[in-house]
């Protein structure tokens, strides 16, 4: 009985390495005697002379396209960060409202990716003798769009009250509080030196508007920025930096513990009081 094979069956046998021979014919090859449409039906090979292998059994059902997955609403993508640095000259003519608006829209460093609100807010006074500079904003400060809130803010207010100043006072009784950078770092990471350098222009303009007589720096990153004129000294531990009066652009700077650390370790409150007394001495010195 003669073997009856259609073109598709013969193509499959050839691909599996089975050469079909019929009585009275020569062995067929695709190049010589197979129809053109049979050659087109054969799958391409990676190498012309590679030995044929049995084709794996696969599911021949059509594959549905993979749907695009929408991003959940709570997942935020970091905004595009501008490579242009913040220049102090660009901020020099801004008043409080213009400075706050510029900080709120700033994308000059990667810190903007973690920001809900910038914490730079217009001062409540025209001039304040005291200026308190703290570390980068935490979640509660980011939500309130203000530096030093909740329990650390209450402790700072009590510390300022002890030296006759307040955040609502003016002149010798006035104190302006701010963060060394104005945006909460994303994912709780520490600000990088480039981030601190970018935001220094905002801090400089704040100092120009406040015109403080003394700066009270609390926190590692605030100290690093305000002691940047002193080189490697700025990176020394706080214990080695306390007890001295430094300068930032000619203004006396006294360093101390951040109120949030004082809440964790009450024993350091006596040291913080000594630092405040040193700041008062610097304030009254000619």
N, C-alpha and C positions, 0 to 999 in steps of 0.2 A: 504494500500500500504506500503511495507517495505521501510524503510529509507536506502538508499544506500550511504555509506560513505567510501571513501578510507582512507588509513592509515594516510596521511598527515592531512586530515580534522579532523579525530578523535583525532590526537595529538594536533591540535589547540584547539579543544573543551575542551580537558582535561586540557590544560594549562590555559584556561579561567575559569576553575572551573565547566564546564558542563560535567557531567558524562553520557556517552552514555549507554542506556539500550535497548536491543532488546528482543522481546517476547521470553520466554522460556530460557533466559540466566540470569546469575547472573551479578551484577555490576562488571565491569572489573577494575583491577588496573594494573599499569605498572609493578609492581614487580611480580604479579601472572600470568597474562594471556596475556599481550601485547607482541607482537613480540619484539625480541631484537633490531631490526633495528628501531622500533617505539620509544623505550626508548632512543636510541641514538639520535633520531631526536629532542627530547624534550630539550629545553634550561635548563641549570643548575639553581638551586634555591640557594639563599643565605642562607636560613635556612630550614632544612628538614621538619619542622612542621609549617612553616609560612603559613598563609592563602593565597591562590592563588588570584592574582589580574589580571584584564584585561590587556593584553599587549598593550602598547601604539602603536599608528599607526606611523610608521616611514617610511622614504623613503628608499626603498630597493635597490636603484641604487648603483652601486659600487662607492666608494669614491676614487677620484684621489689623488695620493700622493702629499704632499705639496712640491713645488719646493724650492730649496735652494736659498736664496736671497743673491746675491753678495754684498759686501760692496762697497759703492761709493769710488771713488779714493781719494776724499778729506778727508775722515774719516780716521784718524790715530789711530792705536791701540798702547797703551803705551808699550814701550819695556820692556823686562824682566829686572828687576833691580837686580843687584848683591848685595848680602848681605855683601860682603867683603868691609870693609872701605878703604878709601885711606890713606895709611901710608906715612908720610913725608919722611921716609927712602927710600921708593920706588921711590921718585921723586928727591932725593938729588943729584943724578949723572946726571940728565937730563939737557941738554942745552935748549936754547929757542925753537928751532924747535921740540925737543923731548917732551918738556913740552906742547907745543901747540897741537901737535898730540895726546898726551895722554888725554888732556882735551877734544878734539873733539870727542874722542871715549869713554869717560867715561860714565858708567852706574851705578855708585855707589850710587846714590840717585834718588829720584823720579823726580827731576828737568829735567832730560834728556828727559822726555816725551814731554816737550814743546819746545825743542831746534830744531832750524834749523841749526844754527851755534854757536859754542862756541865763546865767545868774547875774550878769552885769545889769544893774538897775540904776536909774538916776538917783543921786544923793538927795537926802531930805534937807540938806543944809547948803549954804553957799560956800562955807569953809569949815573945816574941822581940824583941830590940832592933832587928833589921834587918827591913825589909819591902821586897821587890822587886816592882815593878808593871810588867808588860810590855804589849805591844800585844795586839790580839785574837788568839784561838787560831788556829793553822794546822792543817792536816789531821792531822799527827802528834799534836798536843796534843788535838785533838778525839777522835781514836781512843783515846788513852790516858787521857782524862778527867783531864788534869793539865797544869799550866802548866810550860813550859820542860822539854822532853824532848829526846831524841836528842842530836845534837852541840851545839846551843845550850844545852841543859840541862847538859851536861858542862862546857862552858866557864864557865857561870855558877857551877857548883859549885867550879871551880878559882879563880874570882875571889873567891868568898866565903871559901874556904879561906885565901887570901892575907891576908885581914883577920881571920882567926881565927873565922870563923862557918861554919855549915852549916845545911842545911835540916832536919837531924835534931837540931840542938842546941837548947838552951833558954836563955832569958835573954840575957846578953851574947854568948853564943856561938850564939844561935839566929837563923835567918833564915826568914821565910815568904815564898814567891813565889806570885804570882797574876797573872791577866790583868785588864786594865782592864775588859773585858766578858767574860762567862762563856760565850758561845756563838760558834762559828765563823760569820762572816758568810756568807750564801748566795752561791754563784757567785763567791766571792773578792772581793766588793765591799767598799769601805771602809765602816766604820760611820758613820752620820749623827750629827749633834749630838744629835738626839732619842734615838738608841740609847745614846749615851754617858751622857746624862742619866738614862735609865731605869735603867741598870746601876750608876750612881753610888751608889744606895742599898745595893746589895750590898757595894760596896767600902767604904762607910762602916761597915757592920756588921763587916766583916772587920777594919778598923782598930780598932774598939772591942774586939774579941775578942783581937787580937794585942797591942795596946798597944805599938806600936813606938816606938823612940826616934829613928829616922831612916828616911826612905823614899827608896829608890833607884829613880827612874823612868827606864825605858829604852824608847824608842820614841815616835814622834810622837803617837799617840793617848793613850798613858799620860801623856805630858807635858801635853797639852792639858787633860786632866781634872784633873790634880793641880795645875796652875797656873791653874785657872779663876778663882781669887780675885784673880788679877793682871790680869784683863781681856785686852786685845789682846796683851799680852806673851806669852800662852800660845801664840799662833800664829807666833811668831818662829822662824826657823831654829835648829836645835840649836847651830850654831856661835856664835850670839849669846847663847844661854842658858847655855852651860856656864860653869863657874867661879864661880857664885854659889849661895848657899843661899836657897831660897825656903821658903814655909810653906803647908801645907795643914791647915786646922783646928788651927793652932798647932804642927804637927809639922814639923821641918826636912825639906826635900825637895831632893835633888841629882839633876840630870838627866845622862844619859849615853847611849851607843850601845847598841842592842839586841845581844845576843850573836850573833844571826844575821848582823848587819851586820859585826861584828868578824871573823866567819869568812870573809867575802868580802873584807875589807880589813884585813889584819893591821897596817897602818901606824897604824890608829886605836886599837890596843890600848894604846899608851903614853898616849893621851889618856884612855882608859877607866880606866887605873890612877890617873891624876891625879884623876879624878872620884871614885874610891873613896877616895883619901886625903882629899879634901875632905869626903866623907861621914863618914869616921872622925873628922875634926876636929869636925864638927857634932855627932857622937854624944857626944864627950867634953866639949864646951863646956857651961858651966853654964847 
